[in-house]
Amino acid sequence: MKILRACIFPKDVHCLTGRSERYGRKLLNDIRRHFDKQSHQFVTVKEFAEYSGIEEEIITEYLQQVS
């Protein structure tokens, strides 16, 4: 069984949403603030799915394809 990444990066946000990578950085910072995380902490797939409204299955399918 292949292990998927547990965290989301700006490039992932770019590919999932079609928005710019800069938007991805801003969105991840907004998510960190929403979940009271520090700037060095990662955003998980679950947190991204909850915040963005994108189903977690769609995100994990994408991560499987790019991994």
C-alpha positions as CSV (number, residue, x, y, z in Angstrom):
1,M,0.0,0.0,0.0
2,K,1.4,3.4,-1.0
3,I,1.5,6.0,1.7
4,L,-0.1,9.3,0.8
5,R,1.2,12.7,1.9
6,A,-0.6,14.0,5.0
7,C,-0.1,17.7,4.2
8,I,-1.1,20.1,1.5
9,F,1.3,22.5,-0.3
10,P,0.7,25.6,-2.4
11,K,1.3,23.7,-5.6
12,D,-1.5,21.3,-4.6
13,V,-3.9,24.1,-4.0
14,H,-2.9,25.5,-7.4
15,C,-3.7,22.2,-9.2
16,L,-6.9,21.5,-7.2
17,T,-8.4,24.9,-7.6
18,G,-6.9,26.3,-10.8
19,R,-5.8,29.4,-9.0
20,S,-2.3,30.7,-8.8
21,E,0.4,29.3,-6.5
22,R,0.5,32.7,-4.7
23,Y,-3.2,32.2,-4.0
24,G,-2.3,28.8,-2.6
25,R,0.2,30.3,-0.2
26,K,-2.4,32.9,1.0
27,L,-5.1,30.3,1.4
28,L,-2.8,28.0,3.4
29,N,-1.9,30.9,5.7
30,D,-5.7,31.7,6.1
31,I,-6.2,28.0,7.0
32,R,-3.4,28.1,9.6
33,R,-5.0,31.2,11.2
34,H,-8.4,29.5,11.2
35,F,-7.1,26.4,13.0
36,D,-4.8,28.5,15.3
37,K,-1.6,27.0,13.9
38,Q,1.8,28.5,13.9
39,S,3.5,29.5,10.6
40,H,5.9,26.5,10.6
41,Q,3.1,23.9,11.0
42,F,1.7,22.0,8.1
43,V,-1.9,22.0,6.9
44,T,-3.4,18.5,6.7
45,V,-5.6,17.1,4.0
46,K,-8.5,16.9,6.5
47,E,-8.1,20.6,7.5
48,F,-7.9,21.7,3.9
49,A,-11.0,19.7,3.0
50,E,-12.9,21.1,6.0
51,Y,-12.0,24.7,5.3
52,S,-12.3,24.6,1.5
53,G,-15.4,22.5,1.2
54,I,-13.7,20.1,-1.2
55,E,-14.4,16.5,-0.3
56,E,-11.5,14.7,1.3
57,E,-11.8,11.8,-1.3
58,I,-11.2,14.2,-4.2
59,I,-8.1,15.5,-2.5
60,T,-6.7,12.1,-1.8
61,E,-7.4,10.9,-5.3
62,Y,-5.4,13.9,-6.6
63,L,-2.5,13.1,-4.2
64,Q,-2.5,9.5,-5.4
65,Q,-2.3,10.6,-9.0
66,V,0.6,13.0,-8.5
67,S,2.6,10.8,-6.1
